[in-house]
Amino acid sequence: MRKLLAAILALIMLCPAAVHAGDDELIDRYFELYSAVISQATGPEYPYDLPENVLPLFHVLILDMEILNGGIAQYFWNEGIDQAPFVADALRMTGFPDVAALYEGFLTGHGITYDEIAGYRTEFPNSTGLYHKHDFDAFDDAYMRIRSETHLVRRLLDYAAGHPEVYGE
């Protein structure tokens, strides 16, 4: 499973036009970070029993992985109301105000409310039907551009390095 995720991340996370030296290490470190955070989010108060500096990282990692896997529509469908209201603040707390502004601007620009997001699973039997509701592709394209320009992966790893509790230390 780890090799499959690493291969997927290699294709999606990094510039698809070129693979640079050190990318495997970056992918490994990102996978380790994701695994460390997710493994801590297993208690009865999932994920809100995470340490204070880990919870925002949890929200950002889930957002990032969902967008990489199927876009913001998939994020809304899979995570729904459990995470959508918290992700903008989490982005700001981890150092990504530009992504937070993109997220909030997308919601506002399309008139998407948290009540609407909460109803997506009921309204759409699977996430593919949701893709036609709003221009999710525009958000996904902008997110991927900002993700690359801001070196989101490296900066998330830097954030985690400053907070040993992320790794359960």
C-alpha positions in Angstrom: 0.0 0.0 0.0 2.8 2.4 0.9 4.5 1.9 -2.5 1.2 2.5 -4.3 0.6 5.7 -2.3 4.2 6.8 -3.0 3.7 6.2 -6.7 0.5 8.2 -6.8 2.1 11.0 -4.8 5.0 11.0 -7.2 2.7 11.5 -10.1 0.5 14.1 -8.5 2.5 16.0 -5.9 5.4 17.1 -8.0 5.8 18.7 -11.4 4.7 16.1 -13.8 7.1 17.4 -16.5 10.2 16.5 -14.6 11.3 14.4 -11.7 14.1 16.0 -9.7 16.7 14.5 -7.4 15.4 14.3 -3.9 11.7 13.9 -4.9 11.6 10.3 -3.6 12.8 11.6 -0.2 10.2 14.4 -0.2 7.4 11.9 -1.1 8.6 9.6 1.7 8.7 12.4 4.3 5.2 13.6 3.2 3.9 10.0 3.5 5.5 9.7 6.9 3.9 13.0 8.0 0.5 12.0 6.7 0.8 8.6 8.4 1.9 10.1 11.7 -1.0 12.5 11.8 -3.6 10.1 10.7 -2.5 7.4 13.1 -3.0 9.8 16.0 -6.6 10.6 14.9 -8.2 7.4 16.0 -9.7 8.2 19.3 -13.4 8.4 20.2 -13.3 12.2 19.6 -11.8 11.8 16.1 -10.1 14.0 15.1 -10.7 16.5 17.8 -8.6 14.7 20.4 -5.5 15.5 18.4 -2.9 17.9 20.1 -3.5 21.6 19.5 -0.8 21.9 16.8 -1.7 18.6 15.1 -5.4 19.3 14.4 -4.8 22.1 11.9 -2.2 20.0 10.1 -4.7 17.1 10.1 -7.3 19.3 8.3 -4.8 20.5 5.7 -3.4 17.1 5.0 -6.9 15.7 4.5 -7.8 18.6 2.2 -4.6 18.1 0.2 -5.0 14.4 -0.2 -8.6 14.6 -1.2 -7.8 17.3 -3.8 -5.0 15.2 -5.2 -7.2 12.2 -5.3 -10.4 13.7 -6.8 -10.6 17.4 -6.2 -12.5 19.7 -3.9 -15.8 18.1 -4.9 -14.5 14.8 -3.5 -13.3 16.5 -0.4 -16.7 18.0 0.2 -18.4 14.6 -0.5 -16.0 12.5 1.6 -15.3 14.9 4.5 -18.4 17.1 4.3 -19.5 19.1 7.3 -17.0 17.3 9.6 -14.1 19.3 8.1 -15.2 22.0 5.7 -15.9 24.6 8.3 -12.5 24.2 9.9 -10.1 24.0 6.9 -9.7 27.8 6.2 -8.6 28.5 9.8 -6.3 25.4 9.6 -4.8 26.7 6.4 -4.0 30.0 8.1 -2.6 28.4 11.2 -0.2 26.2 9.2 0.9 29.2 7.1 -1.3 29.1 3.9 -3.5 32.2 4.0 -3.5 32.3 0.2 -5.0 28.8 0.0 -7.5 29.8 2.8 -8.5 32.9 0.7 -8.9 30.7 -2.4 -11.1 28.3 -0.4 -13.3 30.9 1.1 -13.5 32.9 -2.1 -14.7 29.7 -3.9 -17.4 29.1 -1.3 -18.5 32.7 -1.4 -18.3 33.0 -5.2 -20.5 30.0 -5.7 -22.8 30.7 -2.8 -21.8 27.4 -1.2 -22.9 27.1 2.5 -21.9 24.6 5.0 -25.6 23.4 5.0 -25.3 22.7 1.3 -22.0 20.8 1.9 -23.7 18.8 4.7 -26.4 17.7 2.2 -24.1 16.5 -0.6 -24.1 12.9 0.5 -27.9 12.8 0.6 -28.3 14.7 -2.7 -25.7 12.7 -4.6 -25.4 8.9 -4.2 -21.8 9.1 -5.1 -19.2 11.9 -5.5 -19.2 11.8 -9.3 -22.7 13.4 -9.5 -21.5 16.3 -7.5 -18.9 17.4 -10.0 -21.6 19.1 -12.2 -23.0 21.3 -9.4 -20.3 23.9 -9.4 -17.1 24.8 -11.3 -14.9 22.6 -9.0 -12.3 22.3 -11.7 -11.5 26.0 -11.5 -10.8 25.6 -7.8 -8.7 22.5 -8.3 -6.6 24.1 -11.0 -6.0 27.2 -8.8 -5.2 25.0 -5.8 -2.7 23.0 -7.7 -1.0 26.2 -9.0 -0.8 27.7 -5.6 0.3 24.4 -4.1 3.2 24.3 -6.5 4.1 28.0 -6.3 4.1 28.0 -2.5 5.9 24.7 -2.1 3.0 23.5 0.1 4.5 20.0 0.7 7.9 21.3 1.9 6.2 24.0 4.0 3.9 21.4 5.7 7.0 19.4 6.5 8.7 22.5 7.9 5.6 23.2 10.1 5.7 19.6 11.3 9.4 19.8 12.1 8.6 22.8 14.4 6.0 20.7 16.3 7.4 17.4 17.5 3.9 16.4 18.8 2.9 15.9 15.2 5.1 12.7 15.2 3.8 11.7 18.6 6.9 13.0 20.4 
